[in-house]
């Protein structure tokens, strides 16, 4: 949460119960932003997983040629990989 929003939240806390709804809303909005960031990071993680798979299979074969001319789909990735 940005410093500006934290400061606003603290100010609202000092104002008391009249600002309870505002404090709730700030967390609802913050949760939406965090959820968006998580979705973006998951998308990046899928791309990284694909690249790891691509290079592992290329290294095992000794060439990238195994991937040419075919549509490569990411296989299931286990936690150990």
N, CA, C and O atoms as a GROMACS GRO file, in nm:
protein
  324
    1UNK      N    1   0.085  -0.117   0.000
    1UNK     CA    2   0.000   0.000   0.000
    1UNK      C    3   0.090   0.124   0.000
    1UNK      O    4   0.183   0.132   0.080
    2UNK      N    5   0.063   0.218  -0.087
    2UNK     CA    6   0.145   0.339  -0.092
    2UNK      C    7   0.139   0.418   0.040
    2UNK      O    8   0.039   0.414   0.112
    3UNK      N    9   0.247   0.489   0.069
    3UNK     CA   10   0.257   0.568   0.192
    3UNK      C   11   0.139   0.665   0.206
    3UNK      O   12   0.086   0.684   0.315
    4UNK      N   13   0.100   0.726   0.096
    4UNK     CA   14  -0.010   0.823   0.098
    4UNK      C   15  -0.139   0.757   0.150
    4UNK      O   16  -0.212   0.816   0.229
    5UNK      N   17  -0.165   0.634   0.105
    5UNK     CA   18  -0.285   0.563   0.149
    5UNK      C   19  -0.272   0.518   0.295
    5UNK      O   20  -0.370   0.519   0.370
    6UNK      N   21  -0.153   0.480   0.335
    6UNK     CA   22  -0.131   0.442   0.476
    6UNK      C   23  -0.157   0.562   0.566
    6UNK      O   24  -0.220   0.551   0.671
    7UNK      N   25  -0.105   0.677   0.524
    7UNK     CA   26  -0.127   0.799   0.602
    7UNK      C   27  -0.277   0.831   0.611
    7UNK      O   28  -0.327   0.866   0.718
    8UNK      N   29  -0.346   0.819   0.499
    8UNK     CA   30  -0.491   0.844   0.499
    8UNK      C   31  -0.561   0.749   0.594
    8UNK      O   32  -0.649   0.790   0.670
    9UNK      N   33  -0.522   0.622   0.591
    9UNK     CA   34  -0.582   0.522   0.679
    9UNK      C   35  -0.559   0.559   0.826
    9UNK      O   36  -0.652   0.551   0.908
   10UNK      N   37  -0.438   0.599   0.859
   10UNK     CA   38  -0.406   0.637   0.998
   10UNK      C   39  -0.489   0.759   1.040
   10UNK      O   40  -0.542   0.764   1.151
   11UNK      N   41  -0.500   0.856   0.949
   11UNK     CA   42  -0.584   0.974   0.979
   11UNK      C   43  -0.728   0.932   1.008
   11UNK      O   44  -0.790   0.981   1.102
   12UNK      N   45  -0.780   0.841   0.926
   12UNK     CA   46  -0.916   0.793   0.948
   12UNK      C   47  -0.929   0.720   1.081
   12UNK      O   48  -1.031   0.734   1.150
   13UNK      N   49  -0.827   0.643   1.117
   13UNK     CA   50  -0.830   0.573   1.247
   13UNK      C   51  -0.840   0.675   1.361
   13UNK      O   52  -0.915   0.655   1.457
   14UNK      N   53  -0.766   0.782   1.349
   14UNK     CA   54  -0.767   0.885   1.452
   14UNK      C   55  -0.902   0.956   1.460
   14UNK      O   56  -0.940   1.007   1.566
   15UNK      N   57  -0.973   0.960   1.348
   15UNK     CA   58  -1.104   1.025   1.346
   15UNK      C   59  -1.212   0.939   1.412
   15UNK      O   60  -1.317   0.990   1.450
   16UNK      N   61  -1.187   0.811   1.425
   16UNK     CA   62  -1.282   0.724   1.495
   16UNK      C   63  -1.380   0.650   1.406
   16UNK      O   64  -1.360   0.634   1.285
   17UNK      N   65  -1.488   0.607   1.470
   17UNK     CA   66  -1.586   0.520   1.406
   17UNK      C   67  -1.656   0.579   1.284
   17UNK      O   68  -1.709   0.505   1.201
   18UNK      N   69  -1.657   0.708   1.273
   18UNK     CA   70  -1.722   0.772   1.158
   18UNK      C   71  -1.654   0.736   1.026
   18UNK      O   72  -1.713   0.752   0.919
   19UNK      N   73  -1.531   0.686   1.033
   19UNK     CA   74  -1.456   0.655   0.912
   19UNK      C   75  -1.441   0.504   0.888
   19UNK      O   76  -1.360   0.463   0.804
   20UNK      N   77  -1.517   0.423   0.960
   20UNK     CA   78  -1.506   0.278   0.944
   20UNK      C   79  -1.528   0.233   0.799
   20UNK      O   80  -1.454   0.149   0.748
   21UNK      N   81  -1.629   0.288   0.734
   21UNK     CA   82  -1.658   0.252   0.595
   21UNK      C   83  -1.541   0.288   0.503
   21UNK      O   84  -1.504   0.210   0.415
   22UNK      N   85  -1.484   0.406   0.525
   22UNK     CA   86  -1.368   0.449   0.444
   22UNK      C   87  -1.251   0.351   0.460
   22UNK      O   88  -1.184   0.317   0.364
   23UNK      N   89  -1.229   0.308   0.585
   23UNK     CA   90  -1.119   0.216   0.612
   23UNK      C   91  -1.143   0.080   0.546
   23UNK      O   92  -1.051   0.017   0.495
   24UNK      N   93  -1.268   0.036   0.550
   24UNK     CA   94  -1.302  -0.089   0.481
   24UNK      C   95  -1.275  -0.076   0.332
   24UNK      O   96  -1.214  -0.164   0.271
   25UNK      N   97  -1.320   0.033   0.273
   25UNK     CA   98  -1.303   0.055   0.128
   25UNK      C   99  -1.156   0.058   0.086
   25UNK      O  100  -1.120   0.007  -0.020
   26UNK      N  101  -1.072   0.118   0.170
   26UNK     CA  102  -0.931   0.126   0.132
   26UNK      C  103  -0.870  -0.015   0.123
   26UNK      O  104  -0.785  -0.041   0.038
   27UNK      N  105  -0.915  -0.105   0.211
   27UNK     CA  106  -0.864  -0.243   0.206
   27UNK      C  107  -0.925  -0.322   0.091
   27UNK      O  108  -0.858  -0.406   0.032
   28UNK      N  109  -1.050  -0.296   0.060
   28UNK     CA  110  -1.112  -0.363  -0.056
   28UNK      C  111  -1.038  -0.324  -0.184
   28UNK      O  112  -1.008  -0.409  -0.267
   29UNK      N  113  -1.008  -0.196  -0.199
   29UNK     CA  114  -0.934  -0.150  -0.317
   29UNK      C  115  -0.792  -0.205  -0.319
   29UNK      O  116  -0.740  -0.243  -0.424
   30UNK      N  117  -0.730  -0.208  -0.204
   30UNK     CA  118  -0.594  -0.261  -0.196
   30UNK      C  119  -0.593  -0.409  -0.234
   30UNK      O  120  -0.502  -0.454  -0.304
   31UNK      N  121  -0.691  -0.484  -0.190
   31UNK     CA  122  -0.700  -0.626  -0.224
   31UNK      C  123  -0.712  -0.645  -0.374
   31UNK      O  124  -0.650  -0.734  -0.430
   32UNK      N  125  -0.793  -0.561  -0.441
   32UNK     CA  126  -0.808  -0.570  -0.587
   32UNK      C  127  -0.674  -0.547  -0.656
   32UNK      O  128  -0.640  -0.618  -0.751
   33UNK      N  129  -0.598  -0.449  -0.609
   33UNK     CA  130  -0.468  -0.420  -0.669
   33UNK      C  131  -0.371  -0.536  -0.650
   33UNK      O  132  -0.297  -0.572  -0.741
   34UNK      N  133  -0.371  -0.593  -0.532
   34UNK     CA  134  -0.283  -0.706  -0.504
   34UNK      C  135  -0.322  -0.827  -0.589
   34UNK      O  136  -0.236  -0.896  -0.642
   35UNK      N  137  -0.453  -0.852  -0.604
   35UNK     CA  138  -0.500  -0.963  -0.687
   35UNK      C  139  -0.455  -0.944  -0.832
   35UNK      O  140  -0.415  -1.041  -0.898
   36UNK      N  141  -0.461  -0.821  -0.882
   36UNK     CA  142  -0.413  -0.792  -1.018
   36UNK      C  143  -0.264  -0.821  -1.030
   36UNK      O  144  -0.219  -0.877  -1.130
   37UNK      N  145  -0.187  -0.782  -0.929
   37UNK     CA  146  -0.043  -0.809  -0.930
   37UNK      C  147  -0.015  -0.958  -0.929
   37UNK      O  148   0.075  -1.005  -0.999
   38UNK      N  149  -0.091  -1.033  -0.851
   38UNK     CA  150  -0.072  -1.178  -0.844
   38UNK      C  151  -0.101  -1.241  -0.981
   38UNK      O  152  -0.025  -1.326  -1.026
   39UNK      N  153  -0.210  -1.199  -1.046
   39UNK     CA  154  -0.242  -1.252  -1.179
   39UNK      C  155  -0.128  -1.224  -1.277
   39UNK      O  156  -0.092  -1.311  -1.357
   40UNK      N  157  -0.073  -1.105  -1.272
   40UNK     CA  158   0.037  -1.070  -1.361
   40UNK      C  159   0.161  -1.155  -1.331
   40UNK      O  160   0.227  -1.203  -1.423
   41UNK      N  161   0.192  -1.174  -1.204
   41UNK     CA  162   0.307  -1.256  -1.167
   41UNK      C  163   0.286  -1.402  -1.207
   41UNK      O  164   0.381  -1.469  -1.248
   42UNK      N  165   0.162  -1.453  -1.196
   42UNK     CA  166   0.134  -1.590  -1.240
   42UNK      C  167   0.154  -1.604  -1.390
   42UNK      O  168   0.204  -1.707  -1.437
   43UNK      N  169   0.116  -1.502  -1.465
   43UNK     CA  170   0.137  -1.502  -1.610
   43UNK      C  171   0.287  -1.506  -1.641
   43UNK      O  172   0.330  -1.582  -1.728
   44UNK      N  173   0.364  -1.426  -1.571
   44UNK     CA  174   0.510  -1.426  -1.590
   44UNK      C  175   0.569  -1.562  -1.552
   44UNK      O  176   0.660  -1.611  -1.619
   45UNK      N  177   0.518  -1.622  -1.444
   45UNK     CA  178   0.569  -1.751  -1.400
   45UNK      C  179   0.544  -1.858  -1.506
   45UNK      O  180   0.631  -1.943  -1.528
   46UNK      N  181   0.430  -1.855  -1.572
   46UNK     CA  182   0.402  -1.952  -1.678
   46UNK      C  183   0.501  -1.936  -1.793
   46UNK      O  184   0.547  -2.036  -1.849
   47UNK      N  185   0.534  -1.813  -1.827
   47UNK     CA  186   0.632  -1.790  -1.934
   47UNK      C  187   0.769  -1.842  -1.893
   47UNK      O  188   0.839  -1.903  -1.973
   48UNK      N  189   0.807  -1.819  -1.768
   48UNK     CA  190   0.936  -1.868  -1.718
   48UNK      C  191   0.937  -2.020  -1.717
   48UNK      O  192   1.036  -2.081  -1.757
   49UNK      N  193   0.827  -2.082  -1.672
   49UNK     CA  194   0.818  -2.229  -1.672
   49UNK      C  195   0.834  -2.284  -1.813
   49UNK      O  196   0.903  -2.384  -1.833
   50UNK      N  197   0.771  -2.219  -1.911
   50UNK     CA  198   0.785  -2.262  -2.050
   50UNK      C  199   0.930  -2.255  -2.096
   50UNK      O  200   0.981  -2.348  -2.157
   51UNK      N  201   0.995  -2.145  -2.065
   51UNK     CA  202   1.134  -2.128  -2.108
   51UNK      C  203   1.226  -2.231  -2.041
   51UNK      O  204   1.318  -2.282  -2.104
   52UNK      N  205   1.200  -2.261  -1.914
   52UNK     CA  206   1.279  -2.364  -1.846
   52UNK      C  207   1.258  -2.498  -1.913
   52UNK      O  208   1.353  -2.571  -1.940
   53UNK      N  209   1.130  -2.532  -1.941
   53UNK     CA  210   1.102  -2.658  -2.011
   53UNK      C  211   1.170  -2.660  -2.148
   53UNK      O  212   1.233  -2.759  -2.184
   54UNK      N  213   1.159  -2.552  -2.222
   54UNK     CA  214   1.219  -2.543  -2.355
   54UNK      C  215   1.369  -2.571  -2.350
   54UNK      O  216   1.421  -2.652  -2.428
   55UNK      N  217   1.438  -2.504  -2.258
   55UNK     CA  218   1.583  -2.522  -2.252
   55UNK      C  219   1.624  -2.654  -2.190
   55UNK      O  220   1.727  -2.709  -2.229
   56UNK      N  221   1.548  -2.708  -2.096
   56UNK     CA  222   1.580  -2.841  -2.042
   56UNK      C  223   1.570  -2.946  -2.151
   56UNK      O  224   1.658  -3.032  -2.163
   57UNK      N  225   1.464  -2.939  -2.232
   57UNK     CA  226   1.449  -3.038  -2.338
   57UNK      C  227   1.554  -3.016  -2.448
   57UNK      O  228   1.602  -3.112  -2.508
   58UNK      N  229   1.588  -2.891  -2.473
   58UNK     CA  230   1.693  -2.863  -2.572
   58UNK      C  231   1.828  -2.913  -2.525
   58UNK      O  232   1.903  -2.972  -2.603
   59UNK      N  233   1.860  -2.890  -2.398
   59UNK     CA  234   1.987  -2.937  -2.342
   59UNK      C  235   1.993  -3.089  -2.346
   59UNK      O  236   2.095  -3.146  -2.382
   60UNK      N  237   1.883  -3.155  -2.308
   60UNK     CA  238   1.880  -3.302  -2.309
   60UNK      C  239   1.901  -3.358  -2.449
   60UNK      O  240   1.966  -3.461  -2.466
   61UNK      N  241   1.846  -3.289  -2.550
   61UNK     CA  242   1.861  -3.334  -2.689
   61UNK      C  243   1.991  -3.284  -2.751
   61UNK      O  244   2.034  -3.335  -2.855
   62UNK      N  245   2.053  -3.186  -2.690
   62UNK     CA  246   2.175  -3.128  -2.744
   62UNK      C  247   2.151  -3.030  -2.857
   62UNK      O  248   2.245  -2.990  -2.925
   63UNK      N  249   2.025  -2.992  -2.878
   63UNK     CA  250   1.992  -2.900  -2.985
   63UNK      C  251   1.854  -2.838  -2.964
   63UNK      O  252   1.766  -2.898  -2.902
   64UNK      N  253   1.837  -2.717  -3.016
   64UNK     CA  254   1.705  -2.654  -3.015
   64UNK      C  255   1.621  -2.701  -3.132
   64UNK      O  256   1.501  -2.674  -3.137
   65UNK      N  257   1.683  -2.771  -3.225
   65UNK     CA  258   1.613  -2.816  -3.345
   65UNK      C  259   1.493  -2.905  -3.313
   65UNK      O  260   1.402  -2.917  -3.395
   66UNK      N  261   1.493  -2.966  -3.197
   66UNK     CA  262   1.379  -3.051  -3.162
   66UNK      C  263   1.249  -2.972  -3.150
   66UNK      O  264   1.141  -3.029  -3.153
   67UNK      N  265   1.261  -2.841  -3.138
   67UNK     CA  266   1.143  -2.757  -3.125
   67UNK      C  267   1.102  -2.691  -3.256
   67UNK      O  268   0.995  -2.630  -3.262
   68UNK      N  269   1.182  -2.701  -3.359
   68UNK     CA  270   1.148  -2.632  -3.484
   68UNK      C  271   1.040  -2.707  -3.560
   68UNK      O  272   1.038  -2.830  -3.567
   69UNK      N  273   0.950  -2.628  -3.616
   69UNK     CA  274   0.844  -2.684  -3.697
   69UNK      C  275   0.731  -2.746  -3.620
   69UNK      O  276   0.643  -2.810  -3.678
   70UNK      N  277   0.730  -2.730  -3.492
   70UNK     CA  278   0.621  -2.786  -3.412
   70UNK      C  279   0.569  -2.682  -3.314
   70UNK      O  280   0.642  -2.592  -3.273
   71UNK      N  281   0.446  -2.696  -3.279
   71UNK     CA  282   0.388  -2.608  -3.178
   71UNK      C  283   0.419  -2.669  -3.043
   71UNK      O  284   0.372  -2.778  -3.010
   72UNK      N  285   0.498  -2.599  -2.965
   72UNK     CA  286   0.540  -2.651  -2.835
   72UNK      C  287   0.442  -2.608  -2.728
   72UNK      O  288   0.413  -2.489  -2.713
   73UNK      N  289   0.392  -2.703  -2.656
   73UNK     CA  290   0.303  -2.673  -2.544
   73UNK      C  291   0.373  -2.712  -2.416
   73UNK      O  292   0.439  -2.816  -2.408
   74UNK      N  293   0.356  -2.629  -2.316
   74UNK     CA  294   0.420  -2.654  -2.188
   74UNK      C  295   0.360  -2.776  -2.122
   74UNK      O  296   0.238  -2.783  -2.102
   75UNK      N  297   0.444  -2.874  -2.088
   75UNK     CA  298   0.392  -2.990  -2.017
   75UNK      C  299   0.363  -2.954  -1.871
   75UNK      O  300   0.397  -2.845  -1.826
   76UNK      N  301   0.301  -3.046  -1.800
   76UNK     CA  302   0.278  -3.024  -1.657
   76UNK      C  303   0.411  -3.008  -1.586
   76UNK      O  304   0.503  -3.088  -1.607
   77UNK      N  305   0.423  -2.906  -1.504
   77UNK     CA  306   0.545  -2.879  -1.430
   77UNK      C  307   0.524  -2.922  -1.286
   77UNK      O  308   0.423  -2.888  -1.224
   78UNK      N  309   0.620  -2.996  -1.233
   78UNK     CA  310   0.610  -3.037  -1.093
   78UNK      C  311   0.685  -2.938  -1.007
   78UNK      O  312   0.766  -2.860  -1.057
   79UNK      N  313   0.659  -2.942  -0.878
   79UNK     CA  314   0.721  -2.848  -0.784
   79UNK      C  315   0.872  -2.861  -0.783
   79UNK      O  316   0.943  -2.763  -0.760
   80UNK      N  317   0.924  -2.982  -0.807
   80UNK     CA  318   1.069  -3.001  -0.805
   80UNK      C  319   1.139  -2.932  -0.918
   80UNK      O  320   1.257  -2.897  -0.907
   81UNK      N  321   1.069  -2.912  -1.029
   81UNK     CA  322   1.131  -2.850  -1.145
   81UNK      C  323   1.144  -2.703  -1.121
   81UNK      O  324   1.195  -2.630  -1.207
   0.00000   0.00000   0.00000
